[in-house]
Amino acid sequence: MKLSARNQLKGKIVTIKEGAVNAIVILDIGGGNQISATISMDSVKDLNLTVGSQAYAVIKATSVMIGVDV
């Protein structure tokens, strides 16, 4: 697999919270860090995602904001 997105984080699926249409997939990317993504249930099935399997979080954004408490 080769993608144009530069931010590709490999990890292990720790949770899949299934809904009627979408699922929230939580990926442990190491160092005590987790990332979540909301994807369609069709994608969960098409990619054969299961808890414990390896997957990538692919992040493609044109803008990223950073904020601080005032």
Backbone as a ProteinNet text record, in pm:
[ID]
protein_1_A
[PRIMARY]
MKLSARNQLKGKIVTIKEGAVNAIVILDIGGGNQISATISMDSVKDLNLTVGSQAYAVIKATSVMIGVDV
[TERTIARY]
84.2	0	89.1	62.3	134.5	31.2	43.8	-52.3	19	-53.5	4.3	5.1	-80.7	-86	42.8	104.5	230.7	212.4	99.3	75.1	6.8	87.5	38.6	89.5	-3.1	33.7	-14.1	80.6	47.2	14.9	-83.9	-118.9	-205.2	-254	-338.5	-478.2	-579.8	-717.9	-749.6	-792.8	-824.7	-975.5	-1051	-1195.3	-1262.5	-1375.6	-1463.7	-1603.4	-1652.5	-1786.3	-1880.5	-1958.6	-2045.3	-2176.4	-2219.1	-2349.3	-2431.2	-2544.8	-2632.8	-2570.4	-2502.3	-2445.6	-2293.6	-2242	-2098.3	-2041.6	-1909.9	-1839.1	-1726.7	-1694.8	-1578.2	-1469.8	-1359	-1246.4	-1135.7	-1088.6	-980.5	-855.1	-748.6	-621.6	-515.8	-447.2	-335.7	-210.7	-153	-36.1	93.6	88.6	208.4	235.1	322.6	361	247.6	145.4	29.3	-66.4	-49.7	-133.7	-233.5	-354.5	-458.8	-518.6	-568.1	-634.9	-765.2	-870.2	-999.1	-1042.9	-1120.1	-1175	-1317.7	-1404.3	-1541.2	-1548.2	-1582.4	-1591.4	-1723.6	-1761.2	-1887.2	-1877.8	-1991.2	-1995.5	-1958.2	-1993.2	-1952.5	-1800.7	-1730.5	-1584.3	-1526.7	-1586.9	-1542.3	-1548.2	-1657.7	-1675.3	-1583.8	-1576.4	-1492.9	-1345.4	-1298.6	-1158.5	-1134.4	-1243.4	-1235.8	-1166	-1205.4	-1143.1	-1191.3	-1097.9	-1129.6	-1038.3	-1087	-1004.5	-880.4	-765.3	-639	-564.3	-631.5	-563	-486.5	-387.5	-306.1	-377.4	-362.8	-422.4	-343.5	-374.2	-310	-414.6	-380.6	-456.9	-388.3	-462.3	-408.4	-474.9	-393.5	-445.6	-406.5	-506.4	-484.2	-568.3	-503.3	-575.2	-508.5	-590.2	-535.4	-506.7	-566.1	-536.5	-547.1	-455.3	-455.3	-444.8	-534.2	-531.8	-478.2	-412.6	-361.6	-416.1	-462.6	-516.5	-457.4	-467.8	-421.2	-527.7	-528.3	-617	-566.7	-659	-621.3	-648.1
-116.9	0	123.7	215.8	341.6	452.9	551.6	660.7	794.8	897.4	1031.3	1093.1	1045.8	1099.5	1063.7	1162.1	1140.8	1090.5	1117.9	1080.1	943.7	839.8	702.9	641.4	609.7	558.2	414	321.7	180.1	149.6	64.4	26.2	-97.8	-126.5	-243	-194.8	-254.2	-219.5	-271.5	-180	-219.8	-219.3	-141.4	-134.9	-105.2	-169.7	-134.5	-119	5.7	33.8	43.9	-61.2	-68.2	4.6	78.5	143.7	92.5	154.8	111.7	139.3	253.4	294.2	305.5	361.3	384.9	308.8	300.6	239.5	333.8	332.5	404.8	301	316	223.3	293.8	230.6	287.3	204.6	275.2	213.9	254.6	156.9	184.1	199	320.2	346.3	346.2	299.9	287	409.3	391.3	500.7	554.3	471.3	515.2	601.7	605.9	689.4	605.8	659.8	596.4	700.5	653.9	741.6	674.4	755.2	698.4	752.9	671.8	711.7	661.1	743.2	702.4	663.2	537.9	486.9	413.1	386.2	316.8	170	113	-29.8	-112.3	-62.3	-132	-141.4	-33.6	-35.4	-131.6	-137.8	-233.2	-374.6	-405.5	-539.8	-562.5	-462.6	-476.8	-495	-425.9	-435.7	-550.7	-620	-732.4	-690.6	-573.7	-523	-601.2	-639.3	-709.6	-658.4	-666.9	-628.4	-716.6	-654.8	-727.7	-727.3	-690.5	-690.3	-559.3	-563.2	-446.8	-363.9	-231.6	-141.2	-11	74.4	205.3	315.2	419.7	543.9	631.3	673.8	757.5	893.7	997.4	1130.6	1222.4	1277.4	1370.7	1494.7	1603.9	1726	1845.7	1939.1	2060.6	2165.5	2151.1	2243.9	2173.1	2203.3	2149.3	2268.9	2275.1	2386.7	2341.2	2432.7	2407.5	2516.1	2477.9	2575.9	2556.5	2661.4	2655.2	2716.6	2674.7	2735.2	2874.9	2968.4	3106.2	3134.9
0	0	0	-91.5	-96.1	-106.4	-15.7	-10.8	-15.6	-55.3	-55.7	83.9	172.7	309.4	382.8	443.1	512.3	654.9	713	852	857.3	872	878.6	1008.4	1096.7	1228.4	1241.2	1258.6	1271.5	1416.9	1438	1573.8	1577.7	1696.5	1719.3	1757.7	1698.3	1731.1	1870.4	1959.1	2096.3	2122	2045.2	2063.3	1930.4	1908.1	1797.5	1857	1861.2	1913.8	1795.1	1774.7	1657.5	1681.4	1579.7	1580.1	1464	1441.4	1332.6	1195.9	1183.1	1054.4	1061.3	1170.5	1185.9	1304.6	1308.3	1421	1461.9	1589.6	1639.1	1662.8	1592.6	1602.7	1679.8	1786.8	1866.5	1844.2	1806.9	1770.6	1871.4	1930.6	2021.7	1936.7	1936	1851.3	1931.1	2055.1	2137.3	2222.2	2318.7	2406.6	2490.6	2514.1	2589.9	2509.7	2378.2	2291.8	2214.1	2203.5	2124.3	2031.6	1919.1	1823.8	1784.1	1766.5	1729.1	1594.5	1525.1	1395.3	1385.9	1331	1303.8	1157.1	1131.5	994.5	979.1	856.7	832	873.3	906.8	938.5	815.9	697	574.2	564.9	603	599	701.8	819.9	922.5	865.9	798.3	741.4	621.1	531.3	411.1	445.9	550.7	592.2	689.9	727.5	820.8	951.5	1005.4	1126.9	1248.6	1333.2	1457.4	1567.6	1690.2	1804.7	1807.1	1822.7	1826.2	1694.2	1585.7	1456.8	1436.9	1348.2	1315.8	1209.4	1220.1	1121.9	1122.3	1028.4	1019.1	1033.7	1107.4	1105.8	1001.7	901.8	795.9	808	827.2	853.7	738.5	674.7	564.9	594.7	622	654.6	588.3	547	487.9	593.6	711.5	819.9	954.1	1040.6	1176.6	1270.1	1369.2	1463.9	1597.9	1666.8	1800.2	1890.8	2009	2103.1	2240.7	2321	2458.8	2550.4	2675.7	2772.9	2805.7	2824.9	2855.5	3001.5
[MASK]
++++++++++++++++++++++++++++++++++++++++++++++++++++++++++++++++++++++

